[in-house]
Amino acid sequence: MLAEMAAKAFPPGVMNIMTGGDELGQMMVEHPKIAQISFTGSAATGKKIMATGAATLKKVTLELGGNDPAVVLPDVEVKDVAPAIFARAMANTGQVCVAIKRVFVHESKYEEMAAAMAVEAAKARAVMNDGLLPDTQFGPINNRMQLARVEGLVEDAKASGARVIAGGNRFNPNGKQVRTAACLLQP
């Protein structure tokens, strides 16, 4: 839909939207007539884009591997911040570069915050489903590679002693694989 809207709003060639896998991305970075590449993703892929783009002196804009933290200090009202932190961590099912990925909680607020996040995750489970259904708040992970990465992170956290307070397993509405909201807290 965005491509259709752009085609109506801009002169031909001003904005082009192409979708595809790694091969298409490589071709775009190597193409001599593409002047700029903007990429959001892993540092490893960003390095490859930067190195490949240098051959044609491309402008390259990279947003790589953010680990956006939230900090909960002793003077905070947990009941007020927990819903906001959970919402920002789960924006687009946590699949945006600015989603909160780590929460640092003062030890005096740790258990209270853990309980509040478990409550938020329990509320979220009621609206996890197929991303195309109108009442769905949290849809599936974007692709198998990302799903495997998330599951690997969850398993690694568990193996390292993290305490799972909500979720932690796949949620299966109507046989479809959807990742649950997993709140993992490291003691």
ABEGO torsion letter per residue (X at the ends): XAAAAAAAABBBGABBBBBEBAAAAAAAAABAABABBBBBEBAAAAAAAAAAAAAAGBBBBBBBGBBBBBBBBAABBAAAAAAAAAAAAABGGGABAABBABBBBBAAAAAAAAAAAAAAAAAAAAABBBAABAABABBBBABAAAAAAAAAAAAAAAAAGBBBABEGBBBBBGGBBBBBBBBBBBX
